[in-house]
Amino acid sequence: MIAGPYGSDKRKLLFKDFGRLIVGEYFDPQDIFERGPHESIERIRQRAYHARFRFVRKHKSFTTNCSLGSVRDLDLLDAAYRNDFDIALHYFGVSDWRAARDRIRSMPDHWLKGFPEDKLEGLYHRSLAMLPGAILLANRGAIYDHSETGHPRKLLNIVDGKVELVEKNIPDWLLSPLTRCL
């Protein structure tokens, strides 16, 4: 799973620098939006949710892109965990919701470009709130800081539901949710 708040550039990073992380078939909910932008955001979320669960039900290896901004994302991880999937979680975070908002606004084709600021802020904070639960279900992975443009900085490794320090200076955006929940 490639995760992080909307605006963390995870999709662009995946194809530019982190393509080696793709295992099995790649599924990105943004592709559903691009095929049917006339649909409501909630309908797009529902279609993405059901499409990802089909991979789990069929026990097919896949990589998905998500924000971790919904309990549905944790439900997907839990279903994969209960079905003995090897779960790799790679989370790309940014310093605050305003930075994420600015990136979204700068992308001409981002599906949340016209979203109200209060909704974007809520999605950002939900993503961080869901991160500890996702870590507990992951077999492996890493957490990166992509607050600055350029190559993300690896902060932590994830090994069997626990985090291992890679860098001593953990930014506040990550420290707060981890110390509160783990």
C-alpha positions as CSV (number, residue, x, y, z in Angstrom):
1,M,0.0,0.0,0.0
2,I,1.3,3.4,-1.0
3,A,-0.3,5.8,1.4
4,G,-0.2,9.4,2.7
5,P,-2.5,12.4,2.8
6,Y,-3.8,13.8,-0.4
7,G,-1.2,16.3,-1.7
8,S,1.8,14.3,-0.5
9,D,2.6,13.5,-4.2
10,K,2.7,9.8,-3.5
11,R,1.4,8.9,-7.0
12,K,4.0,11.0,-8.7
13,L,6.8,9.7,-6.4
14,L,5.7,6.1,-7.1
15,F,6.2,6.3,-10.8
16,K,9.2,8.6,-10.7
17,D,11.4,7.1,-7.9
18,F,9.6,4.3,-6.2
19,G,8.3,2.0,-8.9
20,R,10.1,-0.9,-7.4
21,L,7.4,-0.9,-4.6
22,I,4.7,-2.0,-7.0
23,V,3.9,-5.7,-6.4
24,G,1.3,-7.5,-8.5
25,E,-1.4,-5.4,-10.2
26,Y,-1.4,-1.7,-9.5
27,F,-4.7,0.0,-8.6
28,D,-5.2,3.7,-8.1
29,P,-8.6,5.2,-7.2
30,Q,-7.5,8.4,-9.2
31,D,-7.9,6.3,-12.3
32,I,-11.6,5.8,-11.5
33,F,-12.0,9.5,-11.3
34,E,-10.3,10.1,-14.5
35,R,-12.6,7.7,-16.3
36,G,-15.8,9.1,-14.7
37,P,-15.2,12.7,-13.3
38,H,-19.0,13.3,-13.6
39,E,-19.6,11.0,-10.7
40,S,-19.8,12.2,-7.1
41,I,-16.8,11.9,-4.9
42,E,-18.7,9.4,-2.7
43,R,-19.5,7.2,-5.6
44,I,-15.9,7.2,-6.7
45,R,-14.8,6.2,-3.2
46,Q,-17.4,3.4,-3.1
47,R,-16.2,2.1,-6.5
48,A,-12.5,2.2,-5.4
49,Y,-13.4,0.5,-2.1
50,H,-15.2,-2.4,-3.8
51,A,-12.5,-2.8,-6.5
52,R,-9.7,-3.1,-4.0
53,F,-11.6,-5.7,-1.9
54,R,-12.0,-7.8,-5.0
55,F,-8.3,-8.3,-5.0
56,V,-8.4,-9.5,-1.4
57,R,-11.3,-11.8,-2.0
58,K,-9.5,-13.4,-5.0
59,H,-6.3,-13.4,-3.1
60,K,-4.5,-11.6,-5.9
61,S,-1.3,-9.7,-5.3
62,F,-1.8,-6.0,-5.7
63,T,-0.5,-2.5,-4.9
64,T,-2.9,0.3,-4.2
65,N,-2.6,4.0,-3.6
66,C,-4.7,5.5,-0.8
67,S,-4.8,8.4,1.6
68,L,-5.5,6.4,4.8
69,G,-8.2,9.1,5.2
70,S,-11.0,6.6,5.9
71,V,-11.8,3.7,8.0
72,R,-12.4,1.8,4.7
73,D,-8.6,2.0,4.1
74,L,-8.0,0.3,7.5
75,D,-10.8,-2.2,6.7
76,L,-8.9,-3.1,3.5
77,L,-5.6,-3.6,5.4
78,D,-7.5,-5.7,8.0
79,A,-9.0,-7.9,5.4
80,A,-5.6,-8.4,3.8
81,Y,-4.1,-9.2,7.2
82,R,-6.8,-11.7,8.0
83,N,-6.2,-13.4,4.6
84,D,-2.5,-13.7,5.2
85,F,-1.3,-11.1,2.7
86,D,2.2,-9.8,3.0
87,I,1.4,-6.2,3.7
88,A,3.9,-3.5,2.8
89,L,3.0,0.0,3.9
90,H,4.9,3.0,2.4
91,Y,3.6,6.2,3.9
92,F,4.5,9.6,2.4
93,G,3.7,12.5,4.8
94,V,4.0,16.2,4.6
95,S,4.5,18.9,7.3
96,D,0.9,20.2,7.5
97,W,-2.4,20.3,5.8
98,R,-1.7,23.6,4.1
99,A,1.3,22.2,2.3
100,A,-0.9,19.3,1.1
101,R,-3.6,21.8,0.0
102,D,-1.1,23.9,-1.9
103,R,0.2,20.8,-3.8
104,I,-3.4,19.7,-4.6
105,R,-4.2,23.2,-5.9
106,S,-1.1,23.2,-8.1
107,M,-2.0,19.9,-9.8
108,P,-4.4,20.7,-12.7
109,D,-5.9,17.2,-12.8
110,H,-6.2,16.4,-9.1
111,W,-9.7,15.2,-8.2
112,L,-9.8,17.2,-5.0
113,K,-8.7,20.5,-6.5
114,G,-12.0,22.2,-5.9
115,F,-12.6,20.7,-2.5
116,P,-13.2,23.2,0.4
117,E,-10.3,23.9,2.7
118,D,-12.0,22.5,5.8
119,K,-12.5,19.1,4.0
120,L,-8.9,19.0,2.9
121,E,-7.8,19.7,6.5
122,G,-10.0,17.0,7.8
123,L,-8.7,14.5,5.3
124,Y,-5.1,15.3,6.2
125,H,-5.7,14.8,10.0
126,R,-7.6,11.6,9.4
127,S,-4.8,10.2,7.4
128,L,-2.4,10.7,10.3
129,A,-4.9,9.4,12.8
130,M,-5.2,6.1,10.8
131,L,-1.5,5.7,10.4
132,P,-0.8,3.9,13.8
133,G,-3.5,1.3,13.0
134,A,-2.1,0.7,9.5
135,I,1.4,0.2,11.0
136,L,0.2,-2.5,13.4
137,L,-1.2,-4.5,10.4
138,A,1.9,-4.1,8.2
139,N,4.6,-6.7,7.8
140,R,7.1,-4.2,6.4
141,G,7.5,-0.8,4.8
142,A,8.7,2.7,5.7
143,I,7.5,6.2,6.5
144,Y,8.9,9.1,4.5
145,D,8.8,12.9,5.0
146,H,8.0,14.6,1.7
147,S,7.5,18.1,3.1
148,E,10.3,19.4,0.9
149,T,10.2,19.1,-2.9
150,G,12.6,16.5,-4.2
151,H,13.4,13.1,-2.9
152,P,11.5,12.1,0.3
153,R,13.5,11.5,3.5
154,K,13.1,8.1,5.1
155,L,12.2,8.4,8.8
156,L,11.2,5.0,10.0
157,N,11.1,1.4,8.8
158,I,8.1,-0.8,9.6
159,V,8.8,-4.3,10.6
160,D,6.1,-6.7,11.8
161,G,3.8,-4.0,13.1
162,K,6.5,-2.0,14.8
163,V,8.6,1.0,13.8
164,E,12.4,1.2,13.7
165,L,14.1,4.6,13.8
166,V,16.1,5.5,10.7
167,E,16.5,9.1,11.4
168,K,16.9,10.7,14.9
169,N,15.0,13.9,14.2
170,I,11.4,12.9,13.7
171,P,9.2,15.8,12.6
172,D,6.2,16.9,14.7
173,W,3.6,15.9,12.1
174,L,4.7,12.2,12.6
175,L,5.7,12.3,16.3
176,S,2.4,13.4,17.6
177,P,0.2,10.6,16.1
178,L,2.8,7.9,16.9
179,T,3.3,8.8,20.5
180,R,-0.4,9.2,21.1
181,C,-1.3,5.8,19.7
182,L,1.7,3.4,19.8
